[in-house]
Amino acid sequence: MLVVFPTNSVQSLIFDFYIDSTQGNGDQPQIMGLFARKTNRNPTSSPLSPFLVFFSSSFSLPSSSLSSLWHFVEQVDNLATQTKTIVGYNLKPTPWHEFPTKKFNNETKIARASKIIQCSYLSCRSHGLHSTTRILYADLMEVKKFASFRVVIIGGKLYLEYYYDCVQGRAMFMIWGLLQLLKRHPGRIPDVDFMFDCMDKPLIQKDASTKPMPIFRYCPTPDHYDIPFPDWSFWEINIAPWQEEFQSIKQGSQQQRWKKKHPYAYWKGNPDVISPTREALLMCNDTKHWGALIMRQNWTQEQLDGFKQSKLSNQCNHRYKIYAEGYAWSVSLKYILSCGCVPLIINPKYDDFFSRALFPKKDYLPISPDNICPSIKTAVVWGNAHPAKAEAIGKSVQDFTERLNIDRIYDYMYHLIVEYAKLLDFKPTRPLSALEECAESLYCFADGHQTRFLARSATLPSQSSPCNLPQQANRQVDKFIEEKSKFINSTQLLMQLISLQTNL
């Protein structure tokens, strides 16, 4: 007999498995071999127990069948309350960067259990027994305490082991990016095993007594070992995926000729993120005295208004745009560079994966963090006195950003993972508690808003190979960064001297 409760199809599927697993034998029920853990929990506390009570009171069952059903519900509950997921079920926020624990109040307990089982175990359709082999790579295990999740790729399949929750939708869209990489270059991604932290600030400090610990994140500093990786906003943000948004911003930047753009600097953002730089920037809000318009962004109100006042393509009407780091680096940098304005970059502490390639006075003008308002004024005065040179800087950095297309981002991801994999002295193996993630499992967990971004940022298999790394690439990068650092220091000193002369 097949009993289907008046719930959704996934919950019906769970009970289908129950019936299938108990027909014709007296064994304890298991869902496709997924339940291997034992529990001493009282089944009456299970989120499925109300349905079980209804079931047992409505049908006359032998005691052995009722016992099996209780055991089945106990195992379903055990799985649903222990499985860690991409959207944050059964995960706590990272202790090194705290944020409010996610609430799932709009779901019933049985709906949550059903969703976890469907999305985590029944979507990718390739779940076998977990390997019992332990991974003994000591450095990887040491850095695990700083990771939000662990990424393992074996044979082109992606496995995730979750440790802590990620704020907002970062985890989902980071993992979506990895899935798109595997889809874009099928058969090319080597087996690999690495740790990832989805929060902002780097943690592995360079020190003479500290051994490098391999962990991927969005931004390091020159004083940290953390490995920079493209952030989630290339696939999702409350505007559009990167390949769409850049073209929209570029078109918006062409609505006014350079001479018609406002001849002062512009910044709009949130200063309330524990950022001394942004707090100091608020003091520069005077277009006549400092040559700057500084606007506070109220994201709560913007969200209520549907982000109508935050369209980035409408924010390219000034000759100069300011970049100021927030709590750490900011995803806003690439949007500022896309405008064709002169970026005024307050000398940053953090680097993302592409910003190290920017060169001062070619792609932007550096602003001293110790003398922000006078430095902005000096840059604006210089640019207005040399309009052709200023316009050329804006054009140069917009061209740079156009080359930073999604093809090059996947190329970076590919080469980074390939080079990293070469350094492993062990064979990557699927961790015991790791779950396979695939496009279907992400769509299963995604809400309507996220589903639209997943679909819009989906890729296709590439018809060409990834770009080639130049010979001695590391030496070239080191030399470039050294020259850039010297130039920034000399340029900032010169601008400070000009600023002093201007204010005398």
WOQUI-V833517 format. One record per pair of residues at least 12 apart in sequence whose ideal C-beta (glycine too) atoms are under 7 Angstrom apart, sorted by sequence separation. I is the first residue (numbers start at 0). GAP is how many residues later the second one is. If there is no record, write none. Layout:
i=I gap=GAP
i=I gap=GAP
This chain:
i=2 gap=12
i=148 gap=12
i=212 gap=12
i=214 gap=12
i=216 gap=12
i=281 gap=12
i=366 gap=12
i=441 gap=12
i=148 gap=13
i=211 gap=13
i=213 gap=13
i=215 gap=13
i=217 gap=13
i=280 gap=13
i=322 gap=13
i=1 gap=14
i=16 gap=14
i=54 gap=14
i=87 gap=14
i=148 gap=14
i=266 gap=14
i=364 gap=14
i=16 gap=15
i=147 gap=15
i=159 gap=15
i=201 gap=15
i=320 gap=15
i=146 gap=16
i=147 gap=16
i=1 gap=17
i=51 gap=17
i=201 gap=17
i=205 gap=17
i=51 gap=18
i=147 gap=18
i=196 gap=18
i=199 gap=18
i=201 gap=18
i=204 gap=18
i=205 gap=18
i=320 gap=18
i=194 gap=19
i=199 gap=19
i=201 gap=19
i=204 gap=19
i=205 gap=19
i=328 gap=19
i=344 gap=19
i=346 gap=19
i=157 gap=20
i=193 gap=20
i=194 gap=20
i=195 gap=20
i=196 gap=20
i=203 gap=20
i=320 gap=20
i=322 gap=20
i=346 gap=20
i=51 gap=21
i=157 gap=21
i=194 gap=21
i=203 gap=21
i=319 gap=21
i=328 gap=21
i=342 gap=21
i=343 gap=21
i=344 gap=21
i=345 gap=21
i=346 gap=21
i=148 gap=22
i=193 gap=22
i=201 gap=22
i=203 gap=22
i=318 gap=22
i=319 gap=22
i=320 gap=22
i=321 gap=22
i=322 gap=22
i=323 gap=22
i=327 gap=22
i=332 gap=22
i=344 gap=22
i=346 gap=22
i=202 gap=23
i=263 gap=23
i=311 gap=23
i=315 gap=23
i=317 gap=23
i=318 gap=23
i=320 gap=23
i=322 gap=23
i=324 gap=23
i=328 gap=23
i=341 gap=23
i=343 gap=23
i=345 gap=23
i=48 gap=24
i=157 gap=24
i=173 gap=24
i=201 gap=24
i=315 gap=24
i=319 gap=24
i=321 gap=24
i=324 gap=24
i=47 gap=25
i=270 gap=25
i=315 gap=25
i=324 gap=25
i=155 gap=26
i=264 gap=26
i=345 gap=26
i=42 gap=27
i=45 gap=27
i=88 gap=27
i=150 gap=27
i=170 gap=27
i=263 gap=27
i=264 gap=27
i=265 gap=27
i=266 gap=27
i=267 gap=27
i=269 gap=27
i=45 gap=28
i=47 gap=28
i=169 gap=28
i=263 gap=28
i=266 gap=28
i=268 gap=28
i=47 gap=29
i=263 gap=29
i=267 gap=29
i=269 gap=29
i=363 gap=29
i=42 gap=30
i=46 gap=30
i=155 gap=30
i=291 gap=30
i=362 gap=30
i=42 gap=31
i=45 gap=31
i=84 gap=31
i=155 gap=31
i=361 gap=31
i=79 gap=32
i=165 gap=32
i=343 gap=32
i=40 gap=33
i=79 gap=33
i=82 gap=33
i=155 gap=33
i=362 gap=33
i=363 gap=33
i=361 gap=34
i=362 gap=34
i=38 gap=35
i=84 gap=35
i=343 gap=35
i=76 gap=36
i=79 gap=36
i=152 gap=36
i=40 gap=37
i=75 gap=37
i=79 gap=37
i=82 gap=37
i=153 gap=37
i=362 gap=37
i=78 gap=38
i=152 gap=38
i=28 gap=39
i=38 gap=39
i=152 gap=39
i=27 gap=40
i=34 gap=40
i=36 gap=41
i=75 gap=41
i=151 gap=41
i=280 gap=41
i=341 gap=41
i=28 gap=42
i=27 gap=43
i=28 gap=43
i=150 gap=43
i=280 gap=43
i=34 gap=44
i=33 gap=45
i=149 gap=45
i=150 gap=45
i=4 gap=46
i=21 gap=46
i=277 gap=46
i=148 gap=47
i=267 gap=47
i=276 gap=47
i=146 gap=48
i=147 gap=48
i=276 gap=48
i=277 gap=48
i=341 gap=48
i=146 gap=49
i=147 gap=49
i=146 gap=50
i=147 gap=50
i=274 gap=50
i=353 gap=50
i=143 gap=51
i=145 gap=51
i=147 gap=51
i=274 gap=51
i=341 gap=51
i=414 gap=51
i=2 gap=52
i=142 gap=52
i=265 gap=52
i=274 gap=52
i=341 gap=52
i=413 gap=52
i=139 gap=53
i=176 gap=53
i=264 gap=53
i=272 gap=53
i=273 gap=53
i=340 gap=53
i=17 gap=54
i=93 gap=54
i=263 gap=54
i=265 gap=54
i=272 gap=54
i=321 gap=54
i=339 gap=54
i=342 gap=54
i=414 gap=54
i=139 gap=55
i=261 gap=55
i=264 gap=55
i=265 gap=55
i=266 gap=55
i=268 gap=55
i=339 gap=55
i=410 gap=55
i=260 gap=56
i=261 gap=56
i=262 gap=56
i=263 gap=56
i=264 gap=56
i=265 gap=56
i=410 gap=56
i=145 gap=57
i=176 gap=57
i=260 gap=57
i=261 gap=57
i=264 gap=57
i=266 gap=57
i=134 gap=58
i=173 gap=58
i=176 gap=58
i=260 gap=58
i=339 gap=58
i=50 gap=59
i=172 gap=59
i=175 gap=59
i=319 gap=59
i=352 gap=59
i=319 gap=60
i=336 gap=60
i=337 gap=60
i=251 gap=61
i=255 gap=61
i=257 gap=61
i=13 gap=62
i=46 gap=62
i=47 gap=62
i=169 gap=62
i=172 gap=62
i=250 gap=62
i=251 gap=62
i=46 gap=63
i=101 gap=63
i=168 gap=63
i=172 gap=63
i=248 gap=63
i=252 gap=63
i=268 gap=63
i=319 gap=63
i=336 gap=63
i=337 gap=63
i=248 gap=64
i=251 gap=64
i=318 gap=64
i=336 gap=64
i=47 gap=65
i=247 gap=65
i=46 gap=66
i=168 gap=67
i=244 gap=67
i=248 gap=67
i=333 gap=67
i=98 gap=68
i=146 gap=68
i=145 gap=69
i=237 gap=69
i=276 gap=69
i=93 gap=70
i=142 gap=70
i=333 gap=70
i=90 gap=71
i=92 gap=71
i=141 gap=71
i=142 gap=71
i=318 gap=71
i=91 gap=72
i=92 gap=72
i=142 gap=72
i=90 gap=73
i=91 gap=73
i=238 gap=73
i=90 gap=74
i=138 gap=74
i=139 gap=74
i=138 gap=75
i=84 gap=77
i=87 gap=77
i=83 gap=78
i=264 gap=79
i=289 gap=83
i=291 gap=84
i=85 gap=85
i=86 gap=85
i=290 gap=85
i=85 gap=86
i=248 gap=86
i=252 gap=86
i=289 gap=86
i=290 gap=86
i=33 gap=87
i=252 gap=87
i=289 gap=87
i=249 gap=88
i=283 gap=88
i=85 gap=89
i=248 gap=89
i=283 gap=89
i=290 gap=89
i=248 gap=90
i=282 gap=90
i=290 gap=90
i=280 gap=91
i=245 gap=92
i=276 gap=92
i=279 gap=92
i=283 gap=92
i=33 gap=93
i=32 gap=96
i=232 gap=98
i=10 gap=99
i=13 gap=100
i=230 gap=100
i=96 gap=102
i=6 gap=103
i=10 gap=103
i=13 gap=103
i=95 gap=103
i=96 gap=103
i=9 gap=104
i=96 gap=104
i=9 gap=105
i=93 gap=105
i=7 gap=106
i=95 gap=107
i=9 gap=108
i=218 gap=109
i=218 gap=110
i=217 gap=111
i=264 gap=111
i=264 gap=115
i=263 gap=116
i=378 gap=116
i=377 gap=117
i=374 gap=120
i=377 gap=120
i=230 gap=121
i=262 gap=121
i=377 gap=121
i=380 gap=121
i=365 gap=122
i=376 gap=122
i=227 gap=123
i=229 gap=123
i=227 gap=124
i=228 gap=124
i=359 gap=124
i=367 gap=124
i=374 gap=124
i=377 gap=124
i=227 gap=125
i=355 gap=125
i=358 gap=125
i=365 gap=125
i=370 gap=125
i=373 gap=125
i=365 gap=126
i=199 gap=127
i=200 gap=127
i=359 gap=127
i=367 gap=127
i=199 gap=128
i=220 gap=128
i=359 gap=128
i=367 gap=128
i=370 gap=128
i=220 gap=129
i=257 gap=129
i=373 gap=129
i=220 gap=130
i=360 gap=130
i=218 gap=131
i=219 gap=131
i=359 gap=131
i=218 gap=132
i=218 gap=133
i=257 gap=133
i=217 gap=134
i=346 gap=141
i=346 gap=145
i=249 gap=148
i=245 gap=155
i=245 gap=156
i=242 gap=162
i=242 gap=163
i=241 gap=164
i=233 gap=172
i=233 gap=175
i=229 gap=179
i=229 gap=182
i=229 gap=183
i=240 gap=212
i=243 gap=212
i=240 gap=215
i=240 gap=216
i=235 gap=217
i=234 gap=218
i=235 gap=221
i=234 gap=222
i=191 gap=225
i=183 gap=226
i=187 gap=226
i=193 gap=226
i=188 gap=228
i=189 gap=228
i=191 gap=228
i=180 gap=229
i=184 gap=229
i=191 gap=229
i=190 gap=230
i=189 gap=231
i=192 gap=231
i=180 gap=232
i=180 gap=233
i=192 gap=235
i=191 gap=236
i=190 gap=237
i=178 gap=258
i=178 gap=259
i=178 gap=260
i=174 gap=262
i=175 gap=266
i=174 gap=267
i=160 gap=270
i=171 gap=270
i=158 gap=271
i=160 gap=272
i=160 gap=273
i=153 gap=274
i=159 gap=274
i=171 gap=274
i=158 gap=275
i=159 gap=275
i=183 gap=275
i=185 gap=275
i=151 gap=276
i=153 gap=276
i=158 gap=276
i=182 gap=276
i=158 gap=277
i=159 gap=277
i=183 gap=277
i=184 gap=277
i=151 gap=278
i=157 gap=278
i=171 gap=278
i=175 gap=278
i=179 gap=278
i=182 gap=278
i=183 gap=278
i=151 gap=279
i=156 gap=279
i=157 gap=279
i=179 gap=279
i=149 gap=281
i=168 gap=281
i=184 gap=281
i=151 gap=282
i=136 gap=289
i=135 gap=290
i=134 gap=291
i=134 gap=294
i=132 gap=296
i=134 gap=296
i=130 gap=298
i=130 gap=299
i=129 gap=300
i=129 gap=302
i=126 gap=309
i=125 gap=310
i=123 gap=312
i=123 gap=314
i=119 gap=315
i=122 gap=315
i=123 gap=316
i=122 gap=317
i=123 gap=317
i=122 gap=318
i=119 gap=321
i=122 gap=321
i=118 gap=322
i=118 gap=325
i=117 gap=326
i=118 gap=326
i=85 gap=351
i=85 gap=356
i=86 gap=358
i=85 gap=359
i=84 gap=360
